[in-house]
Amino acid sequence: MLLYTLISVFSQLIDIVVMVVIVQFVLSLLIAFNVVNLHNKAVAAVWTALGAILDPMLNPIRRIMPNTGGIDFSPMILIFGLRILVQVLFFFASLATAV
């Protein structure tokens, strides 16, 4: 029971990371289409904070992935990898409780 609780808490933390990735993606689109710009101090602060949170997780993925031009697939790979990690943890927890 405790194992499932710990994995559930970990899953909730991963959901927060996924939401932050989506917020960074939407903000990058808004910046790219010049809806908002980085000259606004609030936008620049949010962009810097999101980069500080996500870059340690995204940079190793970016180093491994081939160059795809202007499209960055590393956030999508991060989300898929985190979702797979949660599923694997729940699978191993079910095996551990079945024994």
DRENPA-861346 format. One record per residue (C-alpha): residue number from 1; x, y, z. Coordinates in nm, 4 decimals. Layout:
REM DRENPA-861346
NUM; X; Y; Z
...
This chain:
REM DRENPA-861346
1; 0.0000; 0.0000; 0.0000
2; 0.2811; 0.2401; 0.0862
3; 0.4521; 0.1595; -0.2424
4; 0.1426; 0.2574; -0.4405
5; 0.1157; 0.5803; -0.2413
6; 0.4769; 0.6723; -0.3128
7; 0.4349; 0.5957; -0.6813
8; 0.1139; 0.8007; -0.6891
9; 0.2944; 1.0995; -0.5350
10; 0.5727; 1.0559; -0.7903
11; 0.3097; 1.0396; -1.0644
12; 0.1557; 1.3668; -0.9447
13; 0.4996; 1.5334; -0.9540
14; 0.5460; 1.4083; -1.3086
15; 0.2050; 1.5536; -1.3999
16; 0.3267; 1.8918; -1.2729
17; 0.6420; 1.8617; -1.4862
18; 0.4270; 1.7769; -1.7896
19; 0.2135; 2.0858; -1.7282
20; 0.5272; 2.3010; -1.7048
21; 0.6488; 2.1559; -2.0364
22; 0.3155; 2.2428; -2.1979
23; 0.3261; 2.5964; -2.0558
24; 0.6771; 2.6429; -2.1956
25; 0.5621; 2.5124; -2.5343
26; 0.2653; 2.7502; -2.5477
27; 0.4818; 3.0425; -2.4367
28; 0.7400; 2.9591; -2.7031
29; 0.4647; 2.9645; -2.9670
30; 0.3397; 3.3001; -2.8381
31; 0.6936; 3.4376; -2.8553
32; 0.7536; 3.2901; -3.2029
33; 0.4344; 3.4439; -3.3431
34; 0.5127; 3.7750; -3.1738
35; 0.2010; 3.7743; -2.9562
36; 0.4228; 3.8438; -2.6563
37; 0.7871; 3.9380; -2.6583
38; 1.0790; 3.8989; -2.4259
39; 1.1127; 4.2773; -2.3825
40; 0.8258; 4.2512; -2.1354
41; 0.9901; 4.1838; -1.7977
42; 0.7142; 3.9493; -1.6759
43; 0.7356; 3.7357; -1.9899
44; 1.1144; 3.7301; -1.9703
45; 1.1011; 3.6257; -1.6044
46; 0.8556; 3.3423; -1.6745
47; 1.0603; 3.2274; -1.9749
48; 1.3820; 3.2276; -1.7714
49; 1.2170; 3.0390; -1.4838
50; 1.0724; 2.7761; -1.7163
51; 1.4108; 2.7348; -1.8819
52; 1.5824; 2.6961; -1.5449
53; 1.3324; 2.4273; -1.4434
54; 1.3223; 2.2291; -1.7678
55; 1.6675; 2.2682; -1.9238
56; 1.8377; 2.0174; -1.6886
57; 1.5842; 1.7563; -1.8023
58; 1.5750; 1.8538; -2.1707
59; 1.9460; 1.9101; -2.2432
60; 2.0490; 1.5410; -2.2143
61; 1.7671; 1.4501; -2.4538
62; 1.8737; 1.7255; -2.6942
63; 2.2316; 1.5931; -2.6953
64; 2.1161; 1.2426; -2.7881
65; 1.8583; 1.3357; -3.0526
66; 1.9627; 1.4071; -3.4108
67; 1.9321; 1.7581; -3.5506
68; 1.5796; 1.8064; -3.6856
69; 1.6189; 2.1646; -3.7990
70; 1.4039; 2.4199; -3.6224
71; 1.1732; 2.1702; -3.4508
72; 1.2609; 2.0604; -3.0973
73; 1.1138; 1.7201; -3.0171
74; 1.2843; 1.6893; -2.6778
75; 0.9775; 1.8058; -2.4751
76; 0.7653; 1.5371; -2.6413
77; 1.0303; 1.2725; -2.5728
78; 1.0506; 1.3889; -2.2100
79; 0.6739; 1.3590; -2.1645
80; 0.6647; 1.0128; -2.3238
81; 0.9620; 0.8983; -2.1157
82; 0.8098; 1.0185; -1.7901
83; 0.4752; 0.8546; -1.8706
84; 0.6515; 0.5258; -1.9514
85; 0.8486; 0.5508; -1.6259
86; 0.5271; 0.5845; -1.4238
87; 0.3706; 0.2863; -1.6014
88; 0.6800; 0.0730; -1.5363
89; 0.6808; 0.1718; -1.1677
90; 0.3149; 0.0773; -1.1304
91; 0.3830; -0.2536; -1.3062
92; 0.6699; -0.3390; -1.0713
93; 0.4597; -0.2337; -0.7722
94; 0.1851; -0.4722; -0.8823
95; 0.4428; -0.7512; -0.9128
96; 0.5808; -0.6735; -0.5683
97; 0.2386; -0.6858; -0.4046
98; 0.1411; -1.0063; -0.5863
99; 0.4293; -1.1996; -0.4284
